[in-house]
Amino acid sequence: MKALQVIKNRIAEREDLSFIVNRWGLKGEKVVFTNGCFDILHQGHVDYLSKAADLGTKLVVGVNSDNSVRRLGKDKNRPIQDENSRAIILAALHLVDLVILFDEDTPLGLIKEVNPHILVKGSDYKIHKIVGYEFVTEKGGEVRTIDFLEGFSTSKIVEKARK
């Protein structure tokens, strides 16, 4: 199989998600889930995703669709990269096992489908306010936060590029 096809195979369609995650469950894999826009992948993202991956044996990354990013109220020119580009770039990282796009305003539906052992967000979130907290903890999972690498953000990169 060609390398690009291997990468594309890590991007799942929503209807295939349950099958993939259930298969991992039968193998005893510990699934970690996180989500975000990941508009311009930078060192801070890699640091965050590597720490998330270290918490389990499979890392699933939910990526906001282009429409979902726009509804988040970010800069009017965001996302800079389209959803397919962002998904492929994330899937190319060896530490990411599965990428799934979602179009909803929150990833709650996706979290329920993945049913992760561990739900992860950045430490800028209060743990009890993280979308999916109640669902994951009621199912016996845990919710964790990860500190961001200082000095790295997509907004700062965009601002620097505009100058």
HELIX and SHEET records of a PDB file:
HELIX    1   1 ALA A    3  LYS A    8  1                                   6    
HELIX    2   2 ARG A   14  LEU A   26  1                                  13    
HELIX    3   3 GLN A   43  ALA A   53  1                                  11    
HELIX    4   4 ASP A   66  ARG A   71  1                                   6    
HELIX    5   5 GLU A   83  ALA A   91  1                                   9    
HELIX    6   6 LEU A  108  VAL A  114  1                                   7    
HELIX    7   7 ILE A  127  LYS A  129  5                                   3    
HELIX    8   8 TYR A  133  GLU A  138  1                                   6    
HELIX    9   9 THR A  154  ARG A  162  1                                   9    
SHEET    1   A 6 ILE A  11  ALA A  12  0                                        
SHEET    2   A 6 LEU A  98  PHE A 102  1                                        
SHEET    3   A 6 LYS A  58  ASN A  64  1                                        
SHEET    4   A 6 VAL A  31  GLY A  36  1                                        
SHEET    5   A 6 ILE A 118  GLY A 122  1                                        
SHEET    6   A 6 GLU A 142  ILE A 146  1                                        
END                                                                             
